[in-house]
Amino acid sequence: MASTASTMQALGTEAPAFTLPNTHAASGGSTVSLADYANHKALLVAFICNHCPYVIHIRDAFNAFAKEYAPLGLATVAISANDASTHPDDAPEMMSKEAERYGFAFPYLYDEDQSVAKAYRAACTPDFFLFDANRQLAYRGQFDASRPKNSEPVSGIDLRNAADAVLRGDAVSGEQIPSIGCNIKWKAGQEPDYFPT
């Protein structure tokens, strides 16, 4: 199984703005913007997709994490930027079914033109970007050390530790381990300059 690591965007980077359609059926076709979360203590932007085995491996634990941390002030948004023409399992209608089937506790947004993924320098699924109250990047890295083919438990410990620190108003350790996953499926000729060749 080929894998791609996150780019490890510079800590302190300001969260890029976005406005994207929410595929979650419960949303009624609304859009979601960065500005919608202005009053939250922290914001987690996660790039995921339906078909990636790395995402499937942590899907239930990640959803549980989002549910657990929402009352504490952490908003979670998931974005899929995969090219649906080459990966139809990741098309918006399939994203909607995925969100309903697994009861996602967060908006599941579709970045059709892949501009938001590029703005965040997202590279893989899953790829996590945790922003503090000032919407400055405090953590980017793995959910935990578990992978589809190792024996590590899916605990979310790395992201949990980072979220706990941000919600307390503490600094997050700069020693962060990149997330590993499937590469984002870029449209032909649209691969970003940071994407490994």
C-alpha positions as CSV (number, residue, x, y, z in Angstrom):
1,M,0.0,0.0,0.0
2,A,1.7,3.2,-1.1
3,S,1.7,6.0,1.4
4,T,2.2,9.8,1.5
5,A,3.2,11.9,4.4
6,S,1.7,15.3,5.4
7,T,3.7,18.4,4.4
8,M,4.0,19.6,8.0
9,Q,2.9,23.2,7.3
10,A,4.6,25.8,9.4
11,L,3.2,26.1,12.9
12,G,1.6,29.4,13.5
13,T,0.2,29.6,10.0
14,E,-3.2,31.3,9.9
15,A,-6.1,29.1,8.8
16,P,-7.0,29.7,5.2
17,A,-10.6,30.8,4.6
18,F,-13.0,28.4,2.9
19,T,-16.6,28.1,1.9
20,L,-17.6,24.7,0.7
21,P,-20.8,22.6,0.3
22,N,-21.7,20.3,3.1
23,T,-22.6,16.8,1.7
24,H,-24.0,15.6,5.0
25,A,-27.7,15.0,4.3
26,A,-28.7,16.6,7.6
27,S,-27.3,19.9,6.4
28,G,-29.9,20.3,3.7
29,G,-27.3,21.3,1.1
30,S,-25.9,24.2,3.1
31,T,-22.4,25.6,2.8
32,V,-19.9,25.8,5.6
33,S,-17.3,28.6,6.1
34,L,-14.3,29.1,8.3
35,A,-16.1,32.2,9.7
36,D,-18.9,29.9,11.0
37,Y,-16.5,28.8,13.8
38,A,-15.3,32.2,15.0
39,N,-16.7,31.6,18.5
40,H,-15.1,28.2,19.1
41,K,-12.0,27.7,21.2
42,A,-10.3,25.6,18.6
43,L,-10.9,24.2,15.1
44,L,-9.8,21.0,13.5
45,V,-9.7,20.7,9.8
46,A,-9.3,17.1,8.6
47,F,-8.8,16.1,5.0
48,I,-10.3,12.6,4.6
49,C,-12.2,10.6,2.0
50,N,-14.4,7.5,1.7
51,H,-12.2,4.9,0.1
52,C,-8.8,5.4,1.7
53,P,-7.8,2.4,4.0
54,Y,-5.9,4.7,6.3
55,V,-9.1,6.8,6.9
56,I,-11.3,3.7,7.2
57,H,-8.9,2.4,9.8
58,I,-9.5,5.4,12.1
59,R,-13.0,6.4,11.0
60,D,-14.9,5.3,14.0
61,A,-12.4,6.5,16.5
62,F,-12.1,9.9,14.7
63,N,-15.9,10.3,14.7
64,A,-15.9,9.4,18.4
65,F,-13.1,12.0,19.0
66,A,-15.1,14.7,17.3
67,K,-18.2,13.9,19.4
68,E,-16.3,13.9,22.6
69,Y,-14.4,17.1,22.0
70,A,-17.3,19.2,20.6
71,P,-18.8,20.1,24.0
72,L,-15.3,21.2,25.1
73,G,-15.1,23.8,22.4
74,L,-13.4,22.0,19.6
75,A,-15.2,22.3,16.2
76,T,-14.3,19.7,13.6
77,V,-14.7,19.9,9.9
78,A,-13.8,17.2,7.4
79,I,-13.0,17.9,3.8
80,S,-12.6,15.6,0.8
81,A,-10.7,17.0,-2.2
82,N,-10.3,13.8,-4.2
83,D,-11.0,13.9,-8.0
84,A,-14.4,12.2,-8.2
85,S,-14.0,11.6,-11.9
86,T,-11.2,9.1,-11.2
87,H,-12.4,8.0,-7.8
88,P,-16.2,7.9,-7.9
89,D,-16.4,6.4,-4.4
90,D,-15.4,9.9,-3.2
91,A,-18.1,11.8,-5.2
92,P,-20.4,14.1,-3.2
93,E,-23.4,11.7,-3.3
94,M,-21.2,8.9,-1.9
95,M,-19.8,11.3,0.8
96,S,-23.4,12.0,1.8
97,K,-24.1,8.3,2.2
98,E,-20.9,7.8,4.2
99,A,-21.8,10.6,6.6
100,E,-25.3,9.2,7.2
101,R,-24.1,5.6,7.5
102,Y,-21.5,6.3,10.1
103,G,-23.3,9.2,11.8
104,F,-20.6,11.7,11.3
105,A,-20.6,14.3,14.0
106,F,-19.1,17.0,11.8
107,P,-19.7,18.6,8.4
108,Y,-18.3,16.6,5.5
109,L,-17.3,19.2,2.8
110,Y,-16.5,18.7,-0.8
111,D,-13.6,20.7,-2.3
112,E,-14.3,20.1,-5.9
113,D,-11.7,22.4,-7.4
114,Q,-9.1,21.3,-4.8
115,S,-8.2,24.9,-4.0
116,V,-8.8,24.6,-0.3
117,A,-6.6,21.5,0.0
118,K,-3.9,23.4,-1.8
119,A,-4.3,26.4,0.5
120,Y,-3.9,24.1,3.5
121,R,-1.0,22.3,1.8
122,A,-2.9,19.0,2.4
123,A,-1.2,16.0,0.9
124,C,-2.8,12.8,2.2
125,T,-5.8,11.3,3.8
126,P,-6.1,11.6,6.7
127,D,-4.3,15.0,7.1
128,F,-5.1,16.9,10.3
129,F,-4.8,20.7,10.9
130,L,-5.6,21.9,14.5
131,F,-6.0,25.7,15.0
132,D,-6.1,27.6,18.2
133,A,-8.5,30.3,19.3
134,N,-6.7,32.8,17.1
135,R,-6.9,30.3,14.2
136,Q,-3.2,29.8,14.1
137,L,-1.9,26.3,13.4
138,A,-1.0,24.6,16.6
139,Y,-0.7,21.0,15.4
140,R,-0.4,19.1,12.2
141,G,0.4,15.4,12.2
142,Q,-0.9,12.0,12.9
143,F,-4.0,10.9,14.7
144,D,-1.9,8.3,16.4
145,A,0.7,5.7,15.5
146,S,-1.8,3.1,14.4
147,R,-1.9,2.1,10.7
148,P,-3.9,-0.5,8.8
149,K,-1.0,-3.0,8.9
150,N,0.5,-2.6,12.3
151,S,-0.7,-3.7,15.8
152,E,-0.8,-0.2,17.4
153,P,-4.2,0.5,18.9
154,V,-6.3,3.3,17.4
155,S,-6.4,5.8,20.3
156,G,-6.0,9.2,18.7
157,I,-3.5,10.0,21.4
158,D,-1.4,12.4,19.4
159,L,-4.3,14.5,18.3
160,R,-5.9,14.2,21.8
161,N,-2.8,15.5,23.5
162,A,-2.7,18.5,21.1
163,A,-6.4,19.3,21.4
164,D,-6.2,19.1,25.2
165,A,-3.3,21.6,25.2
166,V,-5.0,24.0,22.8
167,L,-8.2,23.9,24.8
168,R,-6.3,24.7,28.0
169,G,-4.6,27.6,26.2
170,D,-1.2,25.9,26.5
171,A,1.5,25.5,23.8
172,V,1.5,22.2,21.9
173,S,4.9,20.5,21.7
174,G,6.7,21.2,18.4
175,E,7.7,17.6,18.2
176,Q,5.0,16.3,15.9
177,I,4.9,13.2,13.7
178,P,3.5,13.5,10.2
179,S,0.3,11.8,9.3
180,I,0.6,9.0,6.8
181,G,-2.1,8.0,4.3
182,C,-3.2,7.8,0.7
183,N,-2.2,10.8,-1.5
184,I,-5.0,13.2,-2.3
185,K,-6.2,12.3,-5.8
186,W,-5.4,15.5,-7.7
187,K,-6.9,16.3,-11.0
188,A,-4.6,15.7,-14.0
189,G,-2.2,18.5,-14.4
190,Q,-3.4,20.2,-11.2
191,E,-0.9,18.6,-8.7
192,P,0.5,21.3,-6.4
193,D,4.2,22.2,-6.3
194,Y,4.6,20.7,-2.8
195,F,3.2,17.3,-3.8
196,P,5.8,14.6,-4.0
197,T,6.5,13.2,-7.5
